[in-house]
Amino acid sequence: MKKIKSNEIVTNKLVKTDAKLYGYIPDKARDVANKICTIINASEADEGGIISVVGPQSSGKSLVGMELIEKFDGKELKIVAAQPKADRSDVPEGKLFSRVGYEIPAVSFQTKKEIEKIFHCNDIVVIDEIQFTPTSLQSYLLKEMRMFKDRGGWTIVLGLLYTSLGTEFLISSVLKDEASALFQLKSTCQMCGRRNAIYNQRLVKGKPAANTAPDLMPPSSDVIYEPRCQDCYVVVGE
């Protein structure tokens, strides 16, 4: 497992095409991580909070989490990376993974007991892929975050805000409104090339998915996702 280091997030880890499209993303992720560090370090000893980082794929969300782990690891505050267990090839168990090619160890949770342990053994909790938290665990996870905040703990949640149908994931929406700080990342639209993509476009056999499709569909040989701006994003009616 390769642990990310700030000076290693470089564009030569990307293929040439991706470097041209997304080479600016690591710097943006590092900037957001620095801002989050400033917020936490400037807080009172018993002050906690929830910080939300949202954006489409390839916008640097996981890189923000990795940078935070790097910055606080071995320091006075105990930090952990976590994510819900999801039966998806793009969410590998036991690690945070970035499309830039880096990964760090993470705790994958699927029970209330595992969630409780994460919050009771750490000072800062970074949760990636928050949108994939099972519905049956979402209210319990929110309760633990709020209690953690009251105890002076900080939770940084990373994830998609919008579903591929253009609606908001419920838990992402709730945390966006409840967060003491919100960072909204953008990516490069793969249609027009502008750096203002906020949606994930779902393509099924190369065509935009219909609005009758499920909110969640894992990537496959037929299903792919790509960042799109508001002008290029398409949802097809039934």
C-alpha positions in Angstrom: 0.0 0.0 0.0 1.5 3.3 -1.0 0.9 6.2 1.4 0.5 9.5 -0.3 3.0 12.3 0.4 2.4 15.9 -0.5 5.4 16.2 -2.7 4.5 13.1 -4.6 1.2 14.2 -6.0 2.5 15.0 -9.5 1.1 15.0 -12.9 3.6 12.5 -14.3 1.6 9.8 -12.4 -1.2 10.4 -15.0 -1.2 9.3 -18.5 -0.6 12.1 -21.0 -4.2 12.7 -21.8 -5.3 12.7 -18.2 -2.5 15.0 -17.2 -3.7 17.6 -19.7 -7.2 17.4 -18.5 -6.7 16.9 -14.8 -3.2 17.9 -14.0 -4.5 20.9 -11.9 -6.6 18.7 -9.6 -3.8 17.7 -7.1 -3.0 21.4 -6.4 -6.6 22.2 -5.8 -6.9 19.2 -3.5 -3.8 20.3 -1.6 -5.2 23.8 -1.2 -8.5 22.5 0.2 -6.7 20.2 2.6 -4.6 23.2 3.8 -7.7 25.2 4.4 -9.3 22.4 6.4 -6.1 22.0 8.5 -6.3 25.7 9.3 -9.9 25.4 10.4 -9.1 22.5 12.7 -5.9 23.9 14.1 -7.5 27.3 14.8 -10.4 25.7 16.7 -10.7 25.6 20.5 -9.6 22.4 22.3 -13.2 21.3 22.9 -14.6 22.6 19.6 -15.5 20.0 16.9 -17.2 20.2 13.6 -18.3 18.5 10.3 -16.6 19.6 7.1 -18.1 18.5 3.8 -16.2 18.2 0.5 -18.3 17.4 -2.5 -17.6 17.1 -6.2 -17.9 14.7 -9.2 -15.4 12.0 -10.0 -11.9 13.1 -10.8 -12.3 16.3 -8.8 -9.8 15.4 -6.1 -12.0 14.5 -3.2 -10.0 11.4 -2.2 -6.8 13.3 -2.6 -8.1 15.8 0.0 -8.6 13.0 2.4 -5.1 11.6 1.7 -3.5 15.0 2.2 -5.3 15.3 5.6 -4.1 11.9 6.7 -0.5 12.9 5.7 -0.7 16.2 7.6 -2.1 14.8 10.8 -0.5 11.4 10.9 1.8 11.0 13.9 0.7 14.3 15.4 -1.1 14.9 18.6 -4.6 14.4 17.1 -5.4 10.9 16.1 -6.8 10.6 12.6 -8.3 7.7 10.6 -9.5 7.3 7.0 -12.8 5.3 6.6 -15.4 4.5 4.0 -18.6 2.4 3.8 -18.2 -1.1 2.4 -19.6 -1.0 -1.1 -19.9 -3.9 -3.5 -18.3 -1.9 -6.3 -15.1 -2.2 -8.2 -14.5 1.5 -7.9 -14.6 1.4 -4.1 -12.0 -1.1 -3.1 -12.3 -2.4 0.5 -9.8 -1.3 3.1 -8.3 1.7 1.3 -8.9 5.1 -0.1 -8.1 5.1 -3.8 -7.5 8.1 -6.1 -7.6 7.9 -9.9 -4.3 9.7 -9.9 -2.9 6.4 -8.8 -2.4 6.7 -5.0 -3.9 4.8 -2.1 -3.8 4.7 1.6 -5.2 2.2 4.2 -8.7 2.9 5.4 -11.3 1.3 7.7 -14.3 0.0 5.7 -17.5 -0.2 7.8 -20.8 -1.9 7.4 -22.2 -2.2 10.9 -23.2 0.2 13.7 -20.5 -1.3 15.9 -17.8 -0.6 13.4 -19.0 3.0 13.0 -19.0 3.5 16.8 -15.5 2.2 17.1 -14.3 4.6 14.4 -15.6 7.6 16.3 -14.7 6.5 19.8 -11.0 5.8 19.0 -10.0 8.9 17.0 -10.0 12.7 17.1 -10.4 13.3 13.4 -12.4 11.0 11.1 -12.1 11.3 7.3 -14.9 9.4 5.5 -14.7 9.0 1.7 -17.5 7.8 -0.6 -20.1 9.0 2.0 -22.9 8.6 -0.6 -22.5 4.8 -0.6 -23.4 4.5 3.1 -26.3 2.0 3.3 -29.7 3.6 4.0 -30.0 1.4 7.1 -26.9 3.0 8.6 -27.3 6.6 7.5 -29.2 7.9 10.5 -26.9 6.1 12.9 -23.8 7.5 11.2 -25.3 11.0 11.4 -26.0 10.6 15.1 -22.4 9.5 15.7 -21.0 12.4 13.8 -23.1 14.9 15.9 -22.1 13.3 19.1 -18.5 13.3 18.0 -18.7 17.0 17.2 -20.2 17.7 20.6 -17.1 15.9 22.1 -14.7 18.1 20.2 -14.1 15.7 17.3 -13.9 16.6 13.6 -15.4 14.7 10.7 -14.5 15.4 7.1 -16.9 13.8 4.7 -15.9 13.3 1.0 -18.3 12.3 -1.7 -20.7 12.9 -4.5 -23.4 15.4 -4.0 -25.4 14.6 -7.2 -26.6 11.3 -8.4 -26.1 10.5 -12.0 -29.8 11.5 -12.5 -29.1 15.0 -11.3 -30.8 14.6 -7.9 -28.9 14.9 -4.6 -27.8 12.0 -2.5 -29.8 12.3 0.7 -26.9 11.9 3.2 -24.6 14.2 1.1 -27.4 16.8 1.0 -28.0 16.7 4.8 -24.3 17.0 5.6 -23.8 19.8 3.1 -26.5 21.8 4.9 -25.2 20.8 8.4 -21.5 21.3 7.8 -19.6 24.1 9.5 -17.5 24.4 6.3 -18.3 23.3 2.7 -15.9 22.8 -0.2 -17.4 22.2 -3.6 -14.8 20.8 -6.0 -15.2 20.8 -9.8 -13.6 18.7 -12.5 -12.9 18.9 -16.2 -16.0 18.3 -18.4 -15.2 15.5 -20.8 -17.5 17.0 -23.4 -16.4 20.6 -23.7 -13.1 20.5 -21.7 -14.1 23.4 -19.3 -13.1 23.1 -15.7 -16.5 23.4 -14.3 -18.0 19.9 -14.2 -20.2 19.2 -11.2 -22.1 16.2 -12.4 -21.3 12.6 -13.2 -22.7 11.6 -16.5 -23.7 7.9 -16.6 -23.3 6.3 -20.0 -24.8 2.9 -20.8 -23.3 1.4 -23.9 -22.1 4.8 -24.8 -25.5 6.6 -24.5 -26.8 8.8 -21.6 -28.8 6.7 -19.1 -32.6 7.2 -18.9 -34.1 8.9 -15.9 -35.8 5.7 -15.0 -32.5 4.0 -14.2 -31.6 3.3 -10.5 -29.7 5.9 -8.5 -26.8 3.5 -8.1 -25.2 1.4 -10.8 -21.7 0.1 -10.5 -19.3 0.6 -13.4 -19.1 -2.3 -15.8 -18.2 -3.1 -19.4 -21.5 -1.4 -20.3 -21.7 1.3 -17.7 -19.2 4.2 -17.4 -19.2 7.6 -15.7 -17.5 10.8 -16.7 -17.6 14.4 -15.3 -19.8 16.8 -17.1 -20.6 20.5 -16.7 -24.2 21.7 -16.4 -24.4 22.6 -20.1 -23.2 19.2 -21.3 -24.9 17.0 -18.7 -27.8 14.9 -20.2 -30.6 12.9 -18.6 -32.9 11.1 -21.2 -36.6 10.7 -20.5 -38.2 7.3 -20.6 
